[in-house]
Amino acid sequence: MMPHPCRILKKCTTFGGFDTRPCPFLNSPSNIGYELEIQSVVGLNFDFVLLNLTKHSSYLIYNASMFFSSAVQKQYLEKYGLNEMIPVAANDVAFSIHAVLLTAFTLFQIVIYDRGNQKVSRTSIGIVCVAWLTVAVCVFIAFPSHSWLWLISCFNTLQVVMTVIKYIPQAIMNFQRKSTIGFSIGNILLDLLGGVTNYGQMVVQSIDQNSWVNFYGNIGKTLLSLVSIFFDVLFILQHYLLYPAWKTVTSRDVDVTGKKPLLKTSDDENKEDV
């Protein structure tokens, strides 16, 4: 049985994480609420959302399989030890379901709200198609030998790869626009909190079990938190240091002022007289 601090931390992680962990029920809705308020998705990279849906879907398959399938659990314990704990808890499954639903709703918002001239790139569509074709091949390979643990590990690997890829379009878009307006920083702050708390949960569980298998037995979760923290820090730097809102507003005011003529023409004077 877990010691008292570990039980507390496990309960905390039920409410965690944009990608894996703490605060799913607080975090993901922040961008949705922002879009509902302004009735626009301009500034939110559509490639990010599409890749995010693929990522969360593959992670849901991994978490649900590991948590509910006795065959997968048996193969995991045979590989890592009969005394080891299963690396997926109920909060992980709840998060994945929640994340898939809200990411799908974000795609729905993209369809109905003002999106300017933004659209999903062919590159992202191609990446998603290749990703699902690859896991389809893995299914055919695993089925004859019933290698279920290996199969869900493929989905776990896919979600890590998609996590790395999905952040890049938004980071580049922020750089090109020199602005983070339209991209909710609330998601990122909660995601960072989730990543740190996730590592805390894993450390406490490992100390409780006197084993560090929890880290490499679910390497996807470990890498996922690491990648997410890296990009979270990058987005925070972009939002607060490189492209803060006051700089963006000031630059736009300068652009508008620069378009006004320094001297009034005779036509302008006649219009004022009239």
Order of alpha helices (4+ residues) and beta strands (2+ residues): alpha-alpha-alpha-alpha-alpha-alpha-alpha-alpha-alpha-alpha-alpha-alpha-alpha
